Amino acid sequence: MTVKEVSQLVSQELSPLYPETEIGSFVFLMFNHLMNFQRFDLHLKEAFEISDHITVQIYDIIEQLKQHKPIQYILGTTEFYGLVLHVDESVLIPRPETEELVEWIISDFGNFKPKIIDIGSGSGCIPIALAKNIPGSEVFGADISEKAIVTSTKNASKNNVAVHFLELNILSEELSDLGQFNVIVSNPPYVTIEQKENMEANVIEYEPHVALFVPKTDPLVFYKAICRFARKQLRPNGALYFEINEALHNETAKAVEEFGFSTELRKDINSKYRMLKATMK
């Protein structure tokens, strides 16, 4: 089969399940992963004959996509802030809005040599991107999942940065022995049970629920725990950064302010309040 024929096959097989733009993204990611194609290669090499070995792999990817498995888990990699990261079902797939949170921190602290900790580090996308882009920074990542720590450690090594990863439950453990930090950042679980009903099947069925969902009785439980930590461990001129639930942005800001912080909400590229910065009053 040629590149063009395979592209048409993917579109034909997946069109009942996915929009055309997403299928186009799948096609590129497949060829990029399996044959190191760039986007222009899909047009320049339409007549290129694909080996049977790669064709078999593409059929397998198509079948997994039909089961709504995320393409990033199928291929085992994703991109985040210019970095290539390994991802599997032990960690959330990094989102574009999280890149905006990273950009905010780099803008504020890129000219310093800050000590940083990311709580709930998952794949390590946030601390690795910060360590890569803030020279001289000392960066830590903490997560409750041992499997996530294995994944994030692998990603730090792959991207040639030093990040100290720790297994930690922020709801029951303290990190006082690590000293104080200039930056505390977190993209904690914040999806409510009500919101779960409107989520895509590929997220609910494959991404780790421990990193997504919060109790109905206290949807801000992780923000409060991290604020308690920050009250003790944030340096006087430091800052606390959160990715937040757009539906609870005012409630989150109010909860953070109750711990003695001043807050600033920021919208993402889609004009949704998805980020919050807090500093000591």
Sequence and secondary structure as in RCSB ss.txt:
>XXXX:A:sequence
MTVKEVSQLVSQELSPLYPETEIGSFVFLMFNHLMNFQRFDLHLKEAFEISDHITVQIYDIIEQLKQHKPIQYIL
GTTEFYGLVLHVDESVLIPRPETEELVEWIISDFGNFKPKIIDIGSGSGCIPIALAKNIPGSEVFGADISEKAIV
TSTKNASKNNVAVHFLELNILSEELSDLGQFNVIVSNPPYVTIEQKENMEANVIEYEPHVALFVPKTDPLVFYKA
ICRFARKQLRPNGALYFEINEALHNETAKAVEEFGFSTELRKDINSKYRMLKATMK
>XXXX:A:secstr
 BHHHHHHHHHHHHTTTS HHHHHHHHHHHHHHHH   TTHHHHTTT B  HHHHHHHHHHHHHHHTT  HHHHH
TEEEETTEEEE  TTS    HHHHHHHHHHHHHHTTS  EEEEES TTSHHHHHHHHHSTT EEEEEES HHHHH
HHHHHHHHTT  EEEEE  TTT   GGG  EEEEEE    B HHHHTTS HHHHHHS GGGTB  TT TTHHHHH
HHHHHHHHEEEEEEEEEE  GGGHHHHHHHHHTTTEEEEEEE TTS EEEEEEEE 
